[in-house]
Amino acid sequence: MMLLQYLAWKRVAKPHGSISGEEVRDEIAKKRVDMQGFDRLGRPMAYIYGARHFPSRRDLDGFKRYVAYVLDKICTRYIHILISRTS
């Protein structure tokens, strides 16, 4: 059931298969998330600055797209590291 809900959401949120940086440019400019470095096990780290989030001043759909964009970027970085370790 959850997989079907996710697939339905993905078709709406990512109609082209992914979200480009251009689509979430305004959210990126607010610098709410910083992806920098890796932990001791080689996993990418993301710092989220809660003080930069203002619920009354945001577009919720745009914010959801931004979260999906950030999570895709984090996962992509981690997958590249795993692939490089195994080859």
Sine and cosine of phi, psi and omega as CSV:
sin_phi,cos_phi,sin_psi,cos_psi,sin_omega,cos_omega
0.00,0.00,-0.74,0.67,0.00,-1.00
-0.90,0.43,-0.58,0.81,0.02,-1.00
-0.89,0.46,-0.66,0.75,0.03,-1.00
-0.91,0.42,-0.62,0.78,0.05,-1.00
-0.91,0.41,-0.66,0.75,0.02,-1.00
-0.89,0.45,-0.70,0.71,-0.01,-1.00
-0.90,0.45,-0.62,0.79,0.05,-1.00
-0.92,0.40,-0.67,0.74,0.03,-1.00
-0.90,0.44,-0.66,0.75,-0.05,-1.00
-0.89,0.46,-0.62,0.78,0.04,-1.00
-0.88,0.47,-0.57,0.82,-0.01,-1.00
-0.99,0.14,-0.72,0.69,-0.10,-1.00
-0.97,0.26,-0.57,0.82,-0.04,-1.00
-0.79,-0.61,0.95,0.31,-0.07,-1.00
-0.90,0.45,-0.41,0.91,0.00,-1.00
-0.98,-0.19,0.20,0.98,0.00,-1.00
1.00,-0.07,-0.37,0.93,0.05,-1.00
-0.40,-0.91,0.17,-0.99,0.02,-1.00
-0.94,-0.35,0.81,-0.59,-0.01,-1.00
-0.99,0.10,0.36,-0.93,0.04,-1.00
-0.88,0.48,-0.50,0.87,0.01,-1.00
-0.91,0.41,-0.55,0.84,-0.02,-1.00
-0.94,0.33,-0.45,0.89,-0.03,-1.00
-0.88,-0.48,0.49,0.87,-0.06,-1.00
-0.82,0.58,-0.68,0.73,-0.02,-1.00
-0.90,0.44,-0.65,0.76,0.01,-1.00
-0.93,0.36,-0.63,0.78,0.02,-1.00
-0.89,0.46,-0.63,0.77,-0.03,-1.00
-0.89,0.46,-0.40,0.92,-0.01,-1.00
-0.98,0.19,-0.15,0.99,0.07,-1.00
0.77,0.64,0.79,0.62,0.02,-1.00
-1.00,0.09,-0.39,0.92,-0.02,-1.00
-0.77,-0.64,0.69,-0.73,0.04,-1.00
-0.82,-0.57,0.86,-0.50,0.05,-1.00
-0.98,-0.21,0.93,-0.37,-0.06,-1.00
-0.51,-0.86,0.82,-0.57,0.12,-0.99
0.98,0.20,-0.07,-1.00,-0.05,-1.00
-0.68,-0.74,0.44,-0.90,0.06,-1.00
-0.99,0.14,-0.08,-1.00,-0.06,-1.00
-0.90,0.44,-0.39,0.92,0.00,-1.00
-1.00,-0.06,0.05,1.00,0.05,-1.00
1.00,0.03,0.19,0.98,0.02,-1.00
-1.00,0.08,0.64,-0.77,0.00,-1.00
-0.92,0.38,0.56,-0.83,-0.02,-1.00
-0.93,-0.36,0.61,-0.80,0.06,-1.00
-0.79,-0.62,0.73,-0.68,0.05,-1.00
-0.96,-0.27,0.81,-0.59,-0.01,-1.00
-0.93,-0.36,0.82,-0.57,-0.04,-1.00
-0.99,-0.13,0.99,-0.15,-0.05,-1.00
-0.89,0.45,-0.51,0.86,-0.03,-1.00
-0.93,0.38,-0.24,0.97,-0.01,-1.00
-1.00,-0.07,0.08,1.00,0.00,-1.00
-0.98,-0.19,0.83,-0.56,0.02,-1.00
-0.83,-0.56,0.99,-0.13,-0.08,-1.00
-0.82,0.58,-0.55,0.84,-0.05,-1.00
-0.97,0.25,-0.26,0.97,-0.06,-1.00
-0.93,-0.36,0.39,0.92,-0.05,-1.00
-0.78,-0.63,0.39,-0.92,0.11,-0.99
-1.00,0.01,0.91,-0.41,-0.12,-0.99
-0.88,0.47,-0.64,0.77,0.02,-1.00
-0.91,0.42,-0.66,0.75,0.05,-1.00
-0.90,0.44,-0.62,0.78,0.02,-1.00
-0.92,0.40,-0.64,0.77,0.04,-1.00
-0.88,0.47,-0.66,0.75,0.04,-1.00
-0.90,0.45,-0.63,0.78,0.02,-1.00
-0.90,0.43,-0.69,0.72,0.03,-1.00
-0.88,0.48,-0.69,0.73,0.04,-1.00
-0.89,0.46,-0.64,0.77,0.04,-1.00
-0.88,0.48,-0.74,0.68,-0.01,-1.00
-0.90,0.44,-0.70,0.71,0.00,-1.00
-0.90,0.44,-0.62,0.79,0.08,-1.00
-0.88,0.48,-0.68,0.73,0.01,-1.00
-0.89,0.45,-0.68,0.73,0.00,-1.00
-0.90,0.44,-0.73,0.68,-0.01,-1.00
-0.90,0.44,-0.63,0.78,0.01,-1.00
-0.89,0.46,-0.67,0.74,0.03,-1.00
-0.88,0.47,-0.67,0.74,-0.04,-1.00
-0.94,0.35,-0.64,0.77,0.01,-1.00
-0.89,0.45,-0.66,0.75,0.03,-1.00
-0.88,0.47,-0.61,0.79,0.02,-1.00
-0.93,0.38,-0.70,0.72,0.01,-1.00
-0.88,0.47,-0.66,0.75,0.01,-1.00
-0.91,0.42,-0.68,0.74,-0.01,-1.00
-0.92,0.39,-0.50,0.87,0.03,-1.00
-0.96,0.28,-0.55,0.83,-0.06,-1.00
-1.00,0.09,-0.28,0.96,-0.04,-1.00
-0.99,-0.15,0.00,0.00,0.00,0.00
